[in-house]
Amino acid sequence: MPGLPIDRGQHEGRHESSETHDQVVSFGPFRLFAARRFLERDGTPVRLSSRALNILVVLVAEAGKVVSKSDLIARAWPGITVDEANIRVQVAALRKALGDGATSASYISTIPGTGYCFVAPIFRAGVPASTNQAFDPDYNLPPKVTRIFGRDQTVGEIVIRLKTERFLTIVGPGGIGKTTVAVSVGHELNNEFGGAVYLFDLGLLSDPLLIPGTIAVTLGIPLQSADLTTALINHLRDKRTLLIFDSCEHVIETVATLAERIFANAPQVHILATSRESLRVEGEHIHRLPPLASPPDNVRLTATQVLDFPAVQLFMERAIAGGRRQLMLTDTDVPIIGEICRRLDGIALAIQLAAARANAYGMEGTLSLLKDRFELTWEGRRTARPRHHTLRATLDWSYDLLPQEERLVLCRLSVFVGTFTLEAACAVATDEDLDDIRVAAATAALVGKSLVEVDKGGDKTAIPTT
C-alpha cells in the first residue's frame, strides 16, 4: 500500500517562543544599557571598570539565578586565565558603585562556595514586572511543550493527586520523561496556586549544602539567616505554593529531609519531586512513570495502526524534525519501528536519539546499529544536561550513584537478556562474600532506583536494555 505521509506541522512538539530581549534593563534608580556597556543612575553615568560592568551584565542577564564563579570568569574574562580574587575585587567595586548594602537596597547576593546572584527587581523595555522577572512563576518554569506523547493522562492523574495528597514523587529511570511531566503539571496548576509555582533544577547542583540557599534565592528570601532551612519553612508556613524539586537522586538525603520538614510545617505547600528513586519520607506518595507504550511483538499492524502508540509517535516526530520532512511510514516499516521502540524500552530520551539517526541510516540501518549497542554513544541536543547528552552518560549518572555492592550485583545481572527470576539472580550474583540475602537486598534496591524493573505480568524482574 502507499506510504503514510507524516505532516511536520501536526507532529511538531517544540515550544516556539516569540519573546525578544531588550538591551535596556532598569533596577532601582539605575538603567543598564547592555549592548553599549553603559550604566547610569538617575540619568547620570556611573563609572565602572570594564570587568565590573561585564560582571553586572552577566548577573542581570541571569537575574534570580546563581552564576558560578567559573562561569562568571569565563564570561567576564573570556580567553583569559584569572583567579577568584579578581572576581571578589570587581564585585566589591560593583557593590560600592551600586550602594549595595549602604541603604536598604540589595542587588547582589553571595552564595558561599558557589558564586553570585542578582536579587533586585528588574524592569525590561520600560514595562515593569510585578516582581523580579526571575521570581515570576511564568519565568521560573521552563516553557510548556506544546505536545507531549502518551503523557496527557499521566499529567491529569498527577494534577488530581497533588491537590489532595500534597506530596508526590515521580519515579523512573533516566531519560523516561520525568522532568517533562513535572513541568507540564506545574503549568496545569499555575492558576490553581495563583502563580506560586517554582521549579528547582537540583541536577545543576553538585553540593547538597547549596540546596537551601538556591531555593531561598528563587523565593526571594534573604541569605543572611544562619539557618536557611528554618527561614525557608517560616517563609512558606502560611503560603499556598507548589514546589517542584527536579532531579533529586544525587542529593536525595538532603532533599528528603528538607521536603519532609516543609511538608510537616507548611500545611499549604504542595511538593512535586522527580527522582530515579523515591525519597522515602513521611507524607510522600509515589507515581512510577511507565515507559511510552510500544507496538507489541508478533502482532500484525498497519502503518496507520502503529501510529496509535506514543513511542512511535515520538520517533516519527523527532525523525521529521531531524530532516526527513516527507518521511513515509509503510506497512513494511511497521515491524522495524516496533522493534526499535521495544529495544529502547519506551524510554523517551533513547527514542529521540535513535530517531535523529534515521535520516542518515534509515529504519533498518538504525535497528542494526541498536543491535550492536552503538546507541550508547549517540549524542543528543547540545543544550541538554550533560547527563542527557548520550545514553552512556545517562547510565553513568545512575551507576556512579550506586554503592559498591549494588554496582557489583548490577554488573552480574547484566548477563541476562530479558526477564529473570530472583532465584536466577542469586545463582549468578552470589559468591563467597555475597550471599543470597544480600543479593536479594541489592536487587530490591536496584528496583527502587529504576535500574531493574519488575515484570508485572509475573514474578520475574528485568534489566532495562538501555
Helices and strands as residue ranges (DSSP letters): E 4-5, H 8-11, E 24-27, E 30-33, E 38-41, E 44-45, H 50-61, E 67-68, H 69-76, H 84-98, E 108-111, E 115-118, E 123-124, E 127-128, G 133-135, H 137-140, H 152-165, E 167-171, H 178-188, E 197-201, G 202-204, G 208-210, H 211-219, H 228-236, E 241-246, G 249-251, H 252-265, E 269-275, E 285-288, H 303-306, H 310-321, E 328-329, G 331-333, H 334-343, H 348-371, G 374-377, G 386-388, H 391-400, H 404-413, E 419-420, H 422-429, H 436-448, E 453-455, E 460-462
